[in-house]
Amino acid sequence: MNNHELLKQLKSLETGQPDIEWVSRNREILLSQIRSQQAKPVELFSRAGANFSWQAVQVLFPVRLAVRAVTAVGLVIVFLLGSSVTSAWADRSLPGDLLYNVKITTEKVQSAITTSAEDKTKLEMEFAGKRLDEIKRLSAEQPTSGRQKEIKNTLASYKKNLEQVNNNLAQLAGQGNAEKTAELATLVNSQTTGYSKSLAESEQAIKSQSNDFGQQVKEVLDLSLATTDQALEIMVEKQQLAGAALSPEAIKQIIGERINKAKEKLTALKQEANNQENALSVISAKAQRQAAATRLATAREELALSGQSLESAQAALAGNDLTSVLNKLKEASQALRDAEAALTEPVLPAVEVEGASVIKEVEPAETLK
């Protein structure tokens, strides 16, 4: 439709004048409906928003005139704001929705036209935040095979975003402006920490969709932690070189919070180790019990190593030796990962063969809890 035809339709509305007495009589009805809606906001571009808008127009105008008014206003909106409205709808879409491909394509175009590594990294962090929001919203819905597939793919996309952030940070660490790189690392550290917390809070909801998501969520959380640590390392390095984004005291505070988080993880794994030790007595098969005890002993060794590394990191932090702090944090993090792997390693069921307990390797694995 050209501009001339659009103006012609708008002009035709002038002939339709609502009855003044009718409008006055129904105004209070409309206002009462509006007041009742205030407690429950309605989004403009949602289905509920469209229904409410239509009801409001029907109260103000006769049906025939209401149809003409809505048609004309809709034409104006599409004409003036078509691409913006489509973008707004797409941005709120979820995997499986009609406009989700528009959302992803828009992101790809943004990334393609962005040249600097710093800006690309910021975009990847932004996209990761969108994927996390989608994961949380999908997990709140009723489990279906389609939803499970969408959650799995979105978790994979979130992981891919973080991997790209890691690659960009590694590239920028050896080049570019020290101050800008430190500022970027500070941003990545802050956002990734928030994302990790949000994902951990949603972990149970995600697993309620499917138990198969447990390992995938763990991998993403581990990557988030690795991204945080890499950003911390760059912050310390660049601050020492150029006195960049944050003061030494601010960086020390962030590192202190990171140490405390590792200590919380250590405490949780120690409790899990105690639970598994108590469960050893109920394993009747000797070979299976011995295998579980060996893994438990390995986990306790790693936990002890992690505890020692964290204590050393705390002491180095008090002495302002930030480089040593980060090295000890790396040691502690690796030991915690190894301990968790030992505690969650599957324990194969055992069968009796000629009076002796042996592990039956052909059976599905079960986790000792």
Phi, psi and omega in degrees: 000133180273174183297324182297316180294322178298314180296325179297318179293320179295319181295328181295341179292338183298334183282345182261102180252120179293148178294127186296316180296321180295318179297316181297319182295327186260356182298317181296326177298315180297315182297322179294324177293320179296316180298322180292335180277344185295331180285346181225088184303145180241127179289141184302317188262011178274167177297320178296322179296319179295318180296317181294318179299318180295319178297320180295318180295323180295327178291321184281325187233153169302156187304314183299316180290326179298318179299315181295320181295312181296320179299313182294314180296321178299320178297320179296316181298313180297320182294317185271325190235019187309306183293324180292318180295316178301318179297320180295316177299315183297321183296333179267359184285160178244160174308133183099341177283160185299320186265007183295324178297327176296318179300311182292320179297320178299319179296319180295322178294316177303315181294321183293326183268000177267126188261319186282146180295326179297313181292323177298321180295318178297320178297316180298323177294320178296316179296322178299320177297322177294318179297320180296318177298319179296318179300315181295318180290320178295321183291340179278351181270170180293135180296130172218164180298323179294315180296320180299319178295320180293320178295316179302313181292324181288323174299319178295322178293320177299316178297320179296320177300315181293322177298321179292322176299316178300315180297317180295319179297318179298321179292318183286336183299328183261007182206178174079182182286125185298319182293316179295320179295320178295320178297318179296316179299322178296318178297313180299316180301314182294312183291319181294322176300316178294319179297317181299317179297316181295318180293320179297323179292333181265001187301316182294322178295322179294315180294333179293338175287321178192134178296340181294344182281350184304310181293321181295318178296319179299317180297320180291319178295320177297318178294321177299318179294320178296322178294318177300315181294320179295320177296320177299316180300318179293321178301315180294313182299312183288328177295321179290329181281319190227005182057051194277224199313314185242155175286160177304323181293321178294319178294320178300321179296318179296317179295320178300320177295323179294320177297317180297322179295320178295323178294323177297319177296319179300315180298317180296319180289326176298320179294320177296321178297319178296319179298318181289326177296320178295332182278348181299326186292341183268358178275114186281326183284123185299313182297320179293320179295320179293320178297318179294320180294323179295316179295322179296320178296319177299317180298318181294324177297316179293323178295321177295318178297318178297317179299318179296318180295321179292323176295320177295321178296320178297319180292319179294326178294319178297330179269008178063022177266081189292327178297316177295324178302312182295321178298316179292326177296320177299315179300315181296317181296317179295318179296322178295320178296318180294321179294316180295322178297320180293322182286335182255002180296134183300142174252116183286140177295151183250155175229159179271128176232111180053046174084356180244148179274126177227160180276128180269101189287344184277350181275156177299150181283147175233145179269132178287125177231000000 
